[in-house]
């Protein structure tokens, strides 16, 4: 059945290292969202793409985070350099542009930065 | 800024009915979604309201009152598997804002 996939599922890295998270949206979906979830801040929208073009990345720290969609089947979120405060679960979600409110979430990447 | 408020925790017994409230800020508001998240899992979509009134989907219903900037999720015939966190999420233009979540515990 169709679902959003994310890799890796878990990542432990040292402060200062580069981290790349990948997401494959559901085939046919043209909107992709990146979220970060922590106990303190809850679910925060980091970036939002429609038809591979960034619509909103105001929630993303620009100095170290970047998000791209090289093609319709791949979205990436990169952190360089990583810091301990980046430790969180990062979710990717996809949807259709006429139903942006109905998002299908991937299983998440649990990132730990030591 | 755009923020939503929800109760942090709700407890109910199996078979009961529970209502989870959500208040939001009006400026730029388009609609309200509800998501369920089990521990260790990903959020899953439950319902969406753009207009005032009640939307029913099986045991779950969602209500919106735009004049009161308020909505709620109603869960009926509670089951143990309904124990999870429930998030309201508001659509503001091209921005989605999630509420802090309500942790529902269903007791036998």
Interface residues (C-beta under 8 A of the other chain):
Chain A: X33 X35 X42 X43 X44 X45 X48 X55 X56 X58 X91 X93 X100 X101 X102 X103 X104 X105 X106 X107 X108
Chain B: X31 X33 X41 X42 X43 X44 X45 X48 X50 X87 X89 X91 X94 X95 X96 X97 X98 X99 X100 X101
